[in-house]
Amino acid sequence: MLEKKKKVINSSMNIFMMMLGTAFVSAGLEVFLIPNRMIDGGIVGISIMAAYLTKLPLAAFLVALNIPFIIVGYFQIGKTFAMKTLFALVCLSAGVTVMHSIPPITDDLILAAAFGGVILGSGVGLIIRNGGSLDGTEILAILFDRRTGFSVGEIIMFFNLFILGSAGLLYGWDRAMYSLLAYFIAYKTIDVMIEGFNETKGIFIVSDQYVDIADAIRDRLGRDFMVFESKNCRYTASSPTIYVVVTRLEISKLKSIVNGFDDNALMTISSVEVEGRKFRKRAIH
């Protein structure tokens, strides 16, 4: 019974966060970008240009142009992903319809691009964190990634450069450049929303001074760690290796600790996803 209640709460929160995300996206588009003749990337950008040329509602193009990709995603990626994406698109269509009558807050193009990008990116980040999507090009990129040597990010970037370039022909090249600025800001905001300000990094440290370094990590950073033996493929001798997980805000301090004991220490740093409460720092006295 308790487990069922948790699932209901999680599902309700998931739906609420996706609705909140689409509200942010709607505001970013209708209050900042579209009134100043800027566009977003992907199918949303194509929909904005199509609505501008035909004078038809933006909501109609958002749904119509994305439906084929959702159908493909249903069979190729998964039912849950497709249904969440459809739900987000319906909410977005309702959102842009409601907010279309709201007057723009600013006609300053830099402010519109900056705030529009942040609000738009925040909304998209919330939707992605909760398992959905707003753009068919992401689905297309995932499918292309399976069949080509290009990454999902590279494929999406190619599509968006083409779309934003098309905006230059329609609105003028200055608006295309402002659109690119808004897109870049939104892209970075999405990263922050998905990974958080405290993005975690997993770090391997190989050093003969591992005891002093390990003590300093525990005392000065308040982080737990693992120490294990590793072997160099060219030699039989083993070397103690420290593995610790920190936030990206702590990387600079960690480097300072390591270099303070051993300038020749080997460090490898990679992004990791951490689950569980044990990652929380203990109090440092």
QUIGIBEL-V30730 format. One record per residue. N is the residue number from 0. OMEGA is omega in radians with two decimals (NA if undefined). Layout:
N/OMEGA
N/OMEGA
This chain:
0/3.13
1/3.13
2/3.12
3/3.11
4/3.11
5/3.13
6/3.12
7/3.13
8/3.14
9/3.13
10/3.12
11/3.11
12/3.11
13/3.13
14/-3.14
15/-3.11
16/3.09
17/3.08
18/3.09
19/3.11
20/3.13
21/3.07
22/3.09
23/-3.14
24/3.13
25/3.13
26/3.12
27/-3.12
28/-2.95
29/-3.10
30/-3.06
31/-2.95
32/-3.04
33/3.12
34/3.13
35/3.09
36/3.00
37/-3.13
38/2.99
39/3.09
40/3.03
41/-3.12
42/3.09
43/3.11
44/3.10
45/3.14
46/3.12
47/3.14
48/3.12
49/3.10
50/3.12
51/-3.10
52/-3.04
53/-3.07
54/3.08
55/-3.12
56/3.10
57/-3.09
58/-3.11
59/-3.14
60/3.14
61/-3.13
62/-3.03
63/-3.08
64/-3.11
65/-3.09
66/3.14
67/-3.13
68/3.11
69/3.11
70/3.10
71/3.13
72/3.12
73/-3.09
74/-3.03
75/-3.06
76/3.12
77/-3.11
78/-3.08
79/3.13
80/-3.11
81/-3.12
82/3.11
83/3.11
84/3.10
85/3.11
86/3.13
87/3.14
88/3.10
89/3.10
90/3.12
91/3.12
92/3.09
93/-3.11
94/-3.12
95/3.08
96/-3.13
97/-3.04
98/-3.10
99/-3.10
100/3.14
101/3.14
102/3.13
103/-3.12
104/-3.11
105/3.01
106/3.03
107/-2.99
108/3.13
109/3.10
110/3.14
111/3.13
112/-3.09
113/-3.08
114/3.07
115/3.13
116/-3.13
117/-3.11
118/3.11
119/-3.13
120/3.10
121/3.13
122/3.13
123/3.11
124/3.10
125/-3.13
126/-3.13
127/3.13
128/-3.12
129/2.94
130/-3.13
131/3.13
132/3.11
133/-2.94
134/3.14
135/-3.14
136/3.09
137/3.10
138/3.14
139/-3.13
140/3.12
141/3.14
142/3.09
143/-3.12
144/-3.13
145/-3.02
146/-3.11
147/3.12
148/-3.12
149/3.10
150/3.10
151/-3.13
152/-3.14
153/3.14
154/3.12
155/3.13
156/3.12
157/3.12
158/-3.05
159/3.07
160/3.09
161/-3.11
162/3.13
163/3.03
164/3.09
165/3.11
166/3.10
167/3.11
168/-3.07
169/-3.04
170/-3.00
171/-3.02
172/3.08
173/3.11
174/3.08
175/3.13
176/3.06
177/3.09
178/3.11
179/3.08
180/3.12
181/-3.14
182/3.14
183/3.12
184/3.12
185/-3.13
186/-3.14
187/3.11
188/3.09
189/3.11
190/-3.12
191/-3.12
192/-3.10
193/-3.04
194/-3.12
195/3.11
196/-3.12
197/3.09
198/-3.06
199/3.14
200/3.04
201/-3.00
202/2.99
203/-3.14
204/3.10
205/-3.09
206/3.05
207/-3.14
208/-3.00
209/-3.13
210/3.14
211/-3.14
212/3.14
213/3.11
214/-3.13
215/3.10
216/-3.13
217/-3.03
218/-3.04
219/3.09
220/-3.12
221/-3.12
222/2.96
223/-3.06
224/3.03
225/3.04
226/3.13
227/-3.13
228/3.07
229/-3.10
230/3.02
231/-3.08
232/-3.10
233/-3.08
234/3.12
235/-3.11
236/3.12
237/3.13
238/3.07
239/-3.14
240/3.10
241/3.01
242/-3.12
243/3.09
244/-3.13
245/3.00
246/-3.11
247/3.09
248/-3.11
249/-3.06
250/-3.11
251/3.14
252/3.11
253/3.10
254/3.12
255/3.11
256/-3.09
257/-3.12
258/3.11
259/3.13
260/-3.05
261/3.13
262/-3.08
263/-3.12
264/3.09
265/3.12
266/2.99
267/-3.02
268/3.10
269/3.10
270/3.12
271/3.06
272/-3.05
273/3.05
274/3.08
275/-3.08
276/-3.08
277/3.14
278/-3.12
279/-3.09
280/2.98
281/-3.14
282/3.11
283/-3.09
284/NA
